[in-house]
């Protein structure tokens, strides 16, 4: 039913651009929001196309506890609709996960083509089964509202369930999937029952019928409008994160295990290794640095589908390997230390990765695409480059390396901007406000 790109945490609060290290529950805990009139508890039912085991493997399981918005919701019921088997995972009295296994999948010894065909045929029945189950959960748990973390894979079952249970329904948008599909036609965007066209249709259907639409940045408003959604039903909810680890000084020994060459300034790319993040362009910048200077090292950290290709390229290109270090997936503490040690953060396409880089005080070089202008102010917090202009990327990186004092000033300003816009406190306050608007509008409490 799902494309491979959607089998784990999406670019979303369950992990947007997926974390490259181990997440921690935020220490920033505000006092609980006052209850609505009558003292009725607010309860959220959240639907997301992931599974609990993936969140544990990727080090983001502790982030699941943050969906209560620091006490705004007395309980959060999470539903993961497309998993390997039905199960319930109780993490606390305030957080429980319901997973629904895809029905109709034949035994593992059946031919792969047969497994694929049966899975597609079982898909519609599975959607209806899960939608009914979510509606029953919503009634049993007395949830206040239902939220989906994307308009397609989770949005469809959440919308059907909300209508059946007569609950307010909102959907968040975390990526422009038209753009993602353009950059990576195979894995960049979700498919429904194997069809990208059907997924696009469902996107529009859900966005047009949702009580409220929650883009995570201003640039995604246009995406929803292309699907026919009404502007007056949109409220932007910025990504929020505990950025303290990227601000506090990292211990001196944090990078010792990476065995980086001494005396070289670090240019870092940290994120998911995929075509849509322009990993090929990152390697092209590395080739330019290898030809023109010996005072810098390009450190690539992260995991993803392009990992083996990167390793093969470096194994076959000795000059490139002398300048590029691929260190793979790293714990969050190492990621924070690497970002702080970077003279330049190379982020051709970034989500959380760009927020983290700026919070760590590194001037960023990014393509002038999607939402990047919100954090990368050209010449003030870093440099924006025309999309796909690899020479422009390399030139901007070299310019920052050649002007360290100016680069330091840009990094300081980048940190101020990232914290002011994307701190956990800012994000939680905004989401509480938006949830209040939705609850008041629909009479959910």
QUIWOMO-V281054 format. One record per pair of residues at least 6 apart in sequence whose ideal C-beta (glycine too) atoms are under 6 Angstrom apart, sorted by the first residue. I is the first residue (numbers start at 0). J is the second residue. Records with the same first field share a line. If there is no record, write none. Layout:
I = J ; J
This chain:
0 = 81 ; 122
1 = 81
2 = 186 ; 189 ; 190
3 = 186
4 = 186
5 = 48 ; 152 ; 189
7 = 49 ; 53
8 = 14 ; 17 ; 49 ; 59
10 = 16 ; 173 ; 174 ; 350
11 = 148 ; 173
13 = 47 ; 49
14 = 59
15 = 173 ; 350 ; 351
16 = 270 ; 271 ; 350 ; 351 ; 352
17 = 271
18 = 58 ; 59
19 = 269 ; 301 ; 334
20 = 329 ; 330 ; 331 ; 334
21 = 58 ; 330 ; 331
22 = 58 ; 59 ; 61 ; 62
23 = 61
24 = 61 ; 64
25 = 241 ; 423
27 = 423 ; 424
28 = 69
29 = 69
31 = 70
32 = 71 ; 431
35 = 444
39 = 444
40 = 73
41 = 72 ; 143
42 = 74 ; 140 ; 142 ; 143
43 = 72 ; 75
44 = 76 ; 137 ; 142 ; 145
45 = 66 ; 77 ; 146
46 = 78 ; 147 ; 153 ; 157
47 = 148 ; 153
48 = 81 ; 152 ; 153
49 = 79
50 = 79 ; 82
51 = 88 ; 96
54 = 60
64 = 94
66 = 75
67 = 75
68 = 427 ; 430 ; 431
69 = 427
71 = 431
74 = 93
75 = 94
76 = 95 ; 140
77 = 96
78 = 97 ; 133
79 = 98
80 = 99 ; 129 ; 156
81 = 101
82 = 98 ; 100
83 = 100
84 = 100
85 = 99 ; 100
86 = 98
87 = 97
88 = 96
89 = 95
99 = 129
101 = 125
102 = 121 ; 125
103 = 117 ; 121
104 = 118
105 = 114 ; 117
119 = 192 ; 193
122 = 192
126 = 156
129 = 156
130 = 156 ; 159 ; 160
133 = 160
134 = 160 ; 163 ; 164
137 = 164 ; 166
138 = 164
143 = 443 ; 444
144 = 166 ; 167 ; 443
145 = 157 ; 161 ; 166 ; 168
146 = 169
147 = 153 ; 154 ; 157 ; 170
148 = 171
150 = 170 ; 202 ; 205 ; 206
151 = 189 ; 198 ; 201 ; 202
152 = 189
154 = 170 ; 205
155 = 201
158 = 168 ; 205
161 = 168
167 = 210 ; 437 ; 441 ; 443
168 = 209 ; 210
169 = 209 ; 211 ; 213 ; 437
170 = 205 ; 209
171 = 213
172 = 214 ; 219
173 = 215
175 = 222
176 = 188
179 = 187 ; 188 ; 275
180 = 187 ; 188
182 = 274 ; 275
183 = 274 ; 275
187 = 275
189 = 198
190 = 198
191 = 197 ; 198 ; 201
202 = 226
203 = 226 ; 227
206 = 212 ; 223 ; 226 ; 228
207 = 227 ; 228
210 = 441
211 = 232 ; 437
212 = 223 ; 228 ; 232 ; 233
213 = 234 ; 236
214 = 220 ; 235
215 = 238
216 = 370
217 = 235
218 = 369 ; 370
220 = 233
234 = 433
236 = 429 ; 430 ; 433
237 = 426
238 = 421
239 = 421 ; 423 ; 426
241 = 423
242 = 358
244 = 335
245 = 335 ; 355 ; 358 ; 359
249 = 335 ; 336 ; 339
253 = 333 ; 336
254 = 336
257 = 326
260 = 296
263 = 294 ; 295 ; 296
264 = 295 ; 342
265 = 298 ; 340 ; 341 ; 342
266 = 295 ; 297 ; 343 ; 345 ; 396
267 = 298 ; 337 ; 341 ; 344
268 = 281 ; 299 ; 345
269 = 300 ; 301 ; 334 ; 352
270 = 276 ; 301 ; 352
271 = 301 ; 303
272 = 278 ; 301 ; 303 ; 305 ; 306
273 = 303 ; 304 ; 305
276 = 348
277 = 347 ; 348
278 = 305
280 = 347 ; 389
283 = 389
284 = 392 ; 393
285 = 297 ; 319 ; 322 ; 323
286 = 319
287 = 393
288 = 295 ; 297 ; 322
289 = 318 ; 319 ; 322
295 = 400
296 = 324
297 = 322 ; 323
298 = 324
299 = 325
300 = 326 ; 329
302 = 328
309 = 325
313 = 320
338 = 355 ; 356 ; 359 ; 361
339 = 359
341 = 361
343 = 396 ; 399
344 = 356 ; 361 ; 363
345 = 364
346 = 352 ; 353 ; 356 ; 363 ; 365
347 = 366
353 = 374
354 = 417 ; 421
356 = 363
357 = 363 ; 374 ; 413 ; 417
358 = 414 ; 417
360 = 410 ; 414
361 = 410
362 = 381 ; 399 ; 406 ; 409 ; 410
363 = 375 ; 381
364 = 381 ; 382 ; 395 ; 396
365 = 371 ; 375
366 = 384 ; 386
367 = 383
368 = 386
375 = 381 ; 383
377 = 383
379 = 412
380 = 409 ; 412 ; 413 ; 416
381 = 409
382 = 395
384 = 391 ; 392 ; 395
385 = 391
399 = 406
438 = 444
